[in-house]
Amino acid sequence: MSLFSKRVVAYIADFFVVSSFMWIISYILSLFLSPYVVFDIYGFFPYVVPVLIMVYFTICEKIKGSTVGKALMYLEVRDIRDYRITWAQAFARNLSKIYWIPIIFDWGIGKLLKKDDRILDSITNTTVVEIPNYY
């Protein structure tokens, strides 16, 4: 499987992780902020999703070097000098993941500029590498 395919599968896996937390947090918010309106939970999604995505991806990639999806696909985010990434790099490289349309443009602009990666990875001097699978 190519690195791009692994990254897509990892992103889909992370989508399910973030979605599960999104439902839980939105449900709790709806209980406290509008306990008598049953379908008000959907009104919290546009506010919860961007914050949750930035928190999830930034913390996971800074502390562990990968998210749940990346770990399942044996991928890790590194600085181009092969160091762990900084908090600023982790935050900035994930800005396009807030909603699904910006990440398509992020990848597309990287391809138009003849980069092998997303444009935000190039700007933040980060890359996604495959880690050895010893199993």
Backbone as CSV, one residue per row, in Angstrom:
resi,resn,N_x,N_y,N_z,CA_x,CA_y,CA_z,C_x,C_y,C_z
1,MET,0.844,-1.173,0.000,0.000,0.000,0.000,0.894,1.241,0.000
2,SER,0.567,2.230,-0.814,1.379,3.443,-0.907,1.206,4.307,0.345
3,LEU,2.135,5.218,0.531,2.074,6.122,1.678,0.810,6.967,1.621
4,PHE,0.437,7.439,0.429,-0.782,8.233,0.285,-2.006,7.425,0.698
5,SER,-2.087,6.175,0.260,-3.225,5.316,0.617,-3.283,5.080,2.118
6,LYS,-2.141,4.877,2.739,-2.097,4.692,4.190,-2.565,5.948,4.916
7,ARG,-2.190,7.105,4.386,-2.612,8.355,5.014,-4.116,8.552,4.893
8,VAL,-4.694,8.170,3.761,-6.138,8.288,3.579,-6.863,7.358,4.540
9,VAL,-6.404,6.114,4.653,-7.020,5.154,5.578,-6.885,5.650,7.022
10,ALA,-5.727,6.206,7.359,-5.512,6.740,8.707,-6.463,7.901,8.989
11,TYR,-6.668,8.757,7.994,-7.571,9.899,8.166,-9.010,9.429,8.370
12,ILE,-9.408,8.389,7.646,-10.759,7.832,7.808,-10.920,7.226,9.207
13,ALA,-9.902,6.517,9.671,-9.955,5.951,11.026,-10.047,7.063,12.069
14,ASP,-9.280,8.120,11.868,-9.333,9.255,12.797,-10.693,9.946,12.743
15,PHE,-11.332,9.934,11.587,-12.672,10.496,11.469,-13.627,9.790,12.424
16,PHE,-13.531,8.470,12.515,-14.409,7.726,13.409,-14.096,8.005,14.877
17,VAL,-12.830,8.168,15.200,-12.440,8.493,16.582,-12.992,9.864,16.958
18,VAL,-12.767,10.853,16.101,-13.245,12.210,16.375,-14.768,12.236,16.426
19,SER,-15.422,11.499,15.536,-16.893,11.467,15.513,-17.467,10.923,16.811
20,SER,-16.837,9.902,17.362,-17.356,9.344,18.618,-17.263,10.368,19.745
21,PHE,-16.155,11.081,19.820,-16.031,12.131,20.831,-16.981,13.289,20.545
22,MET,-17.188,13.595,19.264,-18.086,14.684,18.885,-19.502,14.429,19.399
23,TRP,-19.977,13.203,19.220,-21.327,12.861,19.678,-21.431,12.964,21.194
24,ILE,-20.434,12.470,21.887,-20.454,12.494,23.354,-20.439,13.929,23.880
25,ILE,-19.534,14.745,23.366,-19.421,16.129,23.834,-20.666,16.922,23.457
26,SER,-21.170,16.736,22.243,-22.377,17.456,21.820,-23.580,17.046,22.657
27,TYR,-23.659,15.780,23.000,-24.770,15.309,23.836,-24.716,15.945,25.223
28,ILE,-23.523,15.971,25.801,-23.365,16.573,27.128,-23.692,18.065,27.075
29,LEU,-23.221,18.762,26.045,-23.541,20.184,25.908,-25.040,20.413,25.759
30,SER,-25.696,19.559,24.973,-27.138,19.740,24.771,-27.923,19.461,26.055
31,LEU,-27.430,18.551,26.883,-28.096,18.281,28.154,-28.064,19.497,29.079
32,PHE,-26.926,20.181,29.085,-26.778,21.315,29.986,-27.321,22.618,29.413
33,LEU,-27.169,22.826,28.113,-27.548,24.104,27.529,-28.971,24.151,27.002
34,SER,-29.512,23.009,26.607,-30.916,22.985,26.141,-31.513,21.609,26.440
35,PRO,-31.793,21.344,27.709,-32.237,20.012,28.120,-33.624,19.601,27.615
36,TYR,-34.436,20.547,27.174,-35.798,20.213,26.778,-35.994,20.113,25.268
37,VAL,-34.942,20.334,24.501,-35.024,20.249,23.042,-34.255,18.999,22.606
38,VAL,-34.975,18.027,22.064,-34.381,16.727,21.751,-33.343,16.808,20.635
39,PHE,-33.641,17.492,19.550,-32.751,17.492,18.391,-31.752,18.633,18.383
40,ASP,-31.603,19.312,19.479,-30.664,20.428,19.550,-29.212,19.970,19.544
41,ILE,-28.963,18.684,19.725,-27.608,18.152,19.703,-26.913,18.467,18.380
42,TYR,-27.676,18.466,17.284,-27.089,18.734,15.967,-26.620,20.179,15.828
43,GLY,-27.180,21.061,16.583,-26.778,22.461,16.546,-25.409,22.706,17.144
44,PHE,-24.910,21.763,17.919,-23.606,21.923,18.538,-22.461,21.399,17.666
45,PHE,-22.765,20.579,16.665,-21.727,19.984,15.814,-20.801,21.017,15.164
46,PRO,-21.333,22.089,14.551,-20.429,23.039,13.890,-19.442,23.721,14.831
47,TYR,-19.764,23.747,16.114,-18.876,24.373,17.080,-17.917,23.368,17.717
48,VAL,-18.387,22.165,17.912,-17.584,21.138,18.572,-16.536,20.552,17.620
49,VAL,-16.911,20.319,16.376,-16.031,19.622,15.430,-14.689,20.328,15.228
50,PRO,-14.633,21.609,14.873,-13.320,22.222,14.642,-12.428,22.219,15.871
51,VAL,-13.015,22.505,17.016,-12.217,22.524,18.248,-11.702,21.126,18.562
52,LEU,-12.567,20.144,18.466,-12.184,18.771,18.773,-11.118,18.252,17.804
53,ILE,-11.259,18.565,16.527,-10.279,18.123,15.538,-8.910,18.730,15.846
54,MET,-8.876,20.025,16.114,-7.585,20.660,16.393,-6.958,20.118,17.676
55,VAL,-7.757,19.920,18.693,-7.231,19.387,19.951,-6.726,17.960,19.754
56,TYR,-7.523,17.106,19.117,-7.167,15.693,18.914,-5.887,15.559,18.095
57,PHE,-5.855,16.153,16.916,-4.700,15.989,16.039,-3.448,16.643,16.617
58,THR,-3.585,17.832,17.184,-2.427,18.537,17.724,-1.817,17.791,18.902
59,ILE,-2.641,17.396,19.852,-2.112,16.707,21.034,-1.525,15.345,20.672
60,CYS,-2.249,14.564,19.888,-1.753,13.227,19.529,-0.449,13.293,18.749
61,GLU,-0.378,14.198,17.765,0.826,14.263,16.940,2.007,14.858,17.693
62,LYS,1.768,15.757,18.618,2.872,16.321,19.396,3.379,15.332,20.431
63,ILE,2.469,14.724,21.173,2.890,13.868,22.285,3.367,12.495,21.804
64,LYS,2.590,11.849,20.936,2.928,10.489,20.492,3.554,10.426,19.103
65,GLY,3.432,11.498,18.341,3.962,11.486,16.980,2.969,10.954,15.961
66,SER,1.837,10.466,16.440,0.816,9.952,15.517,-0.540,9.936,16.210
67,THR,-1.570,9.917,15.378,-2.936,9.779,15.880,-3.268,8.293,15.926
68,VAL,-4.466,7.964,16.331,-4.886,6.560,16.362,-4.819,5.961,14.955
69,GLY,-5.333,6.688,13.976,-5.317,6.197,12.598,-3.909,6.018,12.066
70,LYS,-3.038,6.985,12.328,-1.645,6.870,11.868,-0.946,5.705,12.554
71,ALA,-1.204,5.522,13.844,-0.583,4.402,14.564,-1.043,3.060,13.986
72,LEU,-2.327,2.957,13.625,-2.829,1.716,13.022,-2.179,1.420,11.675
73,MET,-1.784,2.474,10.968,-1.165,2.317,9.651,0.358,2.398,9.726
74,TYR,0.913,2.420,10.940,2.362,2.495,11.163,2.958,3.731,10.511
75,LEU,2.355,4.879,10.797,2.833,6.158,10.292,3.148,7.063,11.474
76,GLU,4.043,8.007,11.240,4.409,8.947,12.293,4.728,10.298,11.662
77,VAL,4.390,11.371,12.365,4.689,12.720,11.906,6.032,13.134,12.493
78,ARG,6.919,13.607,11.607,8.257,14.020,12.033,8.611,15.357,11.415
79,ASP,9.515,16.056,12.040,10.140,17.227,11.459,11.017,16.730,10.303
80,ILE,11.293,17.575,9.325,12.095,17.106,8.187,13.525,16.755,8.599
81,ARG,13.960,17.211,9.777,15.278,16.833,10.299,15.200,15.579,11.160
82,ASP,14.040,14.914,11.124,13.786,13.664,11.843,13.682,13.839,13.358
83,TYR,13.243,15.017,13.786,12.969,15.273,15.192,11.468,15.188,15.433
84,ARG,11.096,15.152,16.695,9.678,15.274,17.049,9.231,16.687,16.691
85,ILE,7.958,16.825,16.325,7.467,18.137,15.942,7.151,18.979,17.172
86,THR,7.156,20.296,16.983,6.852,21.226,18.068,5.337,21.426,18.148
87,TRP,4.900,22.114,19.208,3.472,22.418,19.346,2.990,23.287,18.191
88,ALA,3.805,24.267,17.803,3.423,25.160,16.703,3.299,24.390,15.392
89,GLN,4.233,23.493,15.130,4.160,22.679,13.911,2.926,21.786,13.940
90,ALA,2.657,21.175,15.078,1.497,20.290,15.197,0.200,21.058,14.961
91,PHE,0.098,22.243,15.508,-1.114,23.050,15.334,-1.254,23.510,13.883
92,ALA,-0.191,24.087,13.335,-0.261,24.673,11.993,-0.510,23.628,10.908
93,ARG,0.090,22.446,11.018,-0.071,21.452,9.961,-1.479,20.856,9.940
94,ASN,-2.232,21.052,11.008,-3.581,20.492,11.082,-4.688,21.512,10.844
95,LEU,-4.348,22.737,10.511,-5.359,23.766,10.274,-6.313,23.394,9.142
96,SER,-5.828,22.713,8.130,-6.699,22.378,6.993,-7.627,21.201,7.295
97,LYS,-7.453,20.551,8.416,-8.289,19.392,8.752,-9.579,19.777,9.476
98,ILE,-9.773,21.067,9.719,-10.948,21.504,10.474,-12.231,21.007,9.826
99,TYR,-12.350,21.161,8.537,-13.459,20.590,7.774,-12.852,19.870,6.580
100,TRP,-13.613,19.051,5.897,-13.036,18.184,4.856,-12.665,18.922,3.584
101,ILE,-13.267,20.028,3.252,-12.932,20.724,2.003,-11.534,21.355,2.052
102,PRO,-11.134,22.034,3.117,-9.783,22.621,3.113,-8.657,21.611,2.942
103,ILE,-8.814,20.397,3.442,-7.734,19.423,3.300,-7.571,18.988,1.843
104,ILE,-8.660,18.998,1.084,-8.565,18.684,-0.345,-7.760,19.777,-1.058
105,PHE,-8.024,21.045,-0.715,-7.256,22.137,-1.299,-5.799,22.090,-0.843
106,ASP,-5.563,21.752,0.406,-4.212,21.627,0.950,-3.415,20.601,0.150
107,TRP,-4.005,19.464,-0.091,-3.343,18.417,-0.871,-3.202,18.841,-2.332
108,GLY,-4.256,19.420,-2.901,-4.233,19.830,-4.299,-3.201,20.905,-4.583
109,ILE,-3.087,21.892,-3.703,-2.085,22.943,-3.887,-0.680,22.352,-3.799
110,GLY,-0.495,21.398,-2.889,0.800,20.716,-2.800,1.152,20.006,-4.094
111,LYS,0.175,19.370,-4.724,0.406,18.682,-6.001,0.676,19.678,-7.126
112,LEU,-0.067,20.792,-7.147,0.152,21.808,-8.187,1.539,22.426,-8.095
113,LEU,2.049,22.564,-6.886,3.386,23.129,-6.683,4.478,22.072,-6.759
114,LYS,4.109,20.881,-7.208,5.055,19.765,-7.387,5.708,19.326,-6.089
115,LYS,4.953,19.424,-5.006,5.416,18.915,-3.713,4.927,17.479,-3.589
116,ASP,5.633,16.669,-2.844,5.195,15.298,-2.611,4.269,15.205,-1.405
117,ASP,3.894,16.345,-0.869,3.128,16.358,0.369,2.110,17.487,0.348
118,ARG,1.327,17.576,1.407,0.399,18.689,1.547,1.192,19.984,1.683
119,ILE,0.585,21.088,1.291,1.281,22.374,1.352,1.575,22.779,2.800
120,LEU,0.676,22.463,3.740,0.938,22.811,5.141,2.081,21.980,5.721
121,ASP,2.279,20.775,5.237,3.442,19.991,5.666,4.724,20.649,5.164
122,SER,4.689,21.154,3.947,5.862,21.838,3.398,6.153,23.126,4.162
123,ILE,5.108,23.889,4.466,5.280,25.153,5.183,5.816,24.921,6.597
124,THR,5.325,23.889,7.268,5.738,23.626,8.654,6.966,22.733,8.762
125,ASN,7.538,22.353,7.632,8.731,21.484,7.605,8.495,20.162,8.333
126,THR,7.325,19.579,8.089,7.009,18.281,8.668,6.739,17.282,7.557
127,THR,6.796,16.016,7.901,6.505,14.957,6.945,5.931,13.765,7.693
128,VAL,5.226,12.938,6.966,4.690,11.704,7.539,5.549,10.571,7.019
129,VAL,6.087,9.781,7.932,6.972,8.675,7.565,6.393,7.360,8.034
130,GLU,6.784,6.304,7.340,6.390,4.965,7.757,7.363,4.483,8.813
131,ILE,6.828,3.884,9.862,7.699,3.330,10.899,7.714,1.805,10.708
132,PRO,8.807,1.186,11.085,8.917,-0.264,10.858,7.862,-1.050,11.625
133,ASN,7.336,-2.063,10.969,6.373,-2.986,11.574,7.135,-4.262,11.896
134,TYR,7.361,-4.514,13.165,8.183,-5.649,13.586,7.376,-6.907,13.856
135,TYR,6.123,-6.955,13.428,5.301,-8.129,13.709,5.360,-9.107,12.586
